[in-house]
Amino acid sequence: MLSPFAQKVQDTLSARGFVLQVIELPRSTRTSQEAADAVGCALGQIAKSIIFRAARSDRAVLVLTSGANRVSESAVAELLGEPLGKADAGFVRARTGFVIGGVPPVGHAEPLVTFIDEDLLQYAEIWAAAGTPNALFKLTPAELAAMTGGKVAQVKAPIG
């Protein structure tokens, strides 16, 4: 039996026609490295959810990036057409319905502007958070794009 937030993600996936299975693990998957270690995949296969606040419109912006990458805030701001601001824990919870470390790609409290890291497309399968800091689910990059309606883009920060 899944916890309430993980069940919400499972129900959302099922209602939208995705045959994907949310799992909850006994250990944390809050960080990308913890998640990769827990499911035995490469760090890059973790679809890390990062929420930003659009500075002018106050919209919530979801960036789903490869766990191996850092997000370039300037690249996301350019895609969005406005500067980014900090999204604190209260903003994330209010806009998504989930806590930092467990924000899934679907099932949010309101529609989110979504960008998907193009680096995720190199993998046959990826893993995304599923509502709690120890829940996730396996999917394909195509399923991620379909379920979020997100724009695939170059969002990673340069190394160095």
DATA-V560490 format. One record per residue. PHI is phi in whole degrees, 0 to 359 (999 if undefined). BURIAL is + if it has 24 or more other C-alpha atoms within 12 Angstrom, else -. D_FIRST is the distance of its C-alpha to the first C-alpha in whole Angstrom. Layout:
phi = (PHI	PHI)
burial = (BURIAL	BURIAL)
d_first = (D_FIRST	D_FIRST)
This chain:
phi = (999	274	292	305	288	293	295	299	293	301	296	296	300	297	297	267	86	265	265	230	246	285	237	244	252	288	241	294	237	299	262	300	294	299	295	298	297	293	255	72	239	290	305	295	278	272	272	282	265	235	257	242	250	291	296	270	271	65	287	274	239	258	247	259	242	299	301	276	249	260	274	274	298	292	295	292	299	294	298	284	87	200	295	258	241	283	254	280	302	293	297	300	296	294	275	255	88	229	270	304	99	220	292	275	282	223	84	283	293	211	297	244	290	232	237	244	298	300	294	292	290	283	260	289	219	226	233	233	296	227	102	222	289	222	240	205	211	267	203	260	302	296	295	299	296	294	285	259	67	289	271	284	204	276	239	279	282	298	282	104)
burial = (-	-	-	-	+	+	+	+	+	+	+	+	+	-	-	-	-	+	-	+	+	+	+	+	+	-	-	-	+	+	+	+	+	+	+	+	-	+	+	-	+	+	+	+	+	+	+	+	+	+	+	+	+	+	-	-	-	-	+	+	+	+	+	+	+	+	+	+	+	+	+	+	+	-	-	+	+	-	+	+	-	-	-	+	-	-	+	-	-	-	+	+	+	-	+	+	+	+	+	+	+	+	+	+	+	+	+	+	-	-	-	+	+	+	+	+	+	+	+	+	+	-	+	-	+	+	+	+	+	+	+	+	+	+	+	+	+	+	+	+	+	+	+	+	+	-	+	+	-	+	+	+	+	+	+	+	-	-	-	-)
d_first = (0	4	7	9	12	10	8	12	13	11	13	16	16	16	18	21	21	19	17	15	12	10	10	9	12	13	16	18	18	20	23	24	25	22	20	23	23	19	19	23	24	27	27	29	26	24	24	25	24	27	28	32	34	37	40	42	39	36	34	31	31	28	29	27	29	29	28	31	33	34	34	38	38	41	40	37	40	42	40	39	42	42	42	38	37	35	32	31	27	28	29	26	23	26	26	23	20	19	20	22	21	18	20	18	21	20	19	21	23	26	28	28	31	30	31	30	32	34	33	30	31	33	29	28	24	23	20	19	17	14	14	14	16	14	12	14	15	18	21	24	27	28	24	24	28	27	24	26	29	30	33	34	36	38	36	36	39	42	41	44)
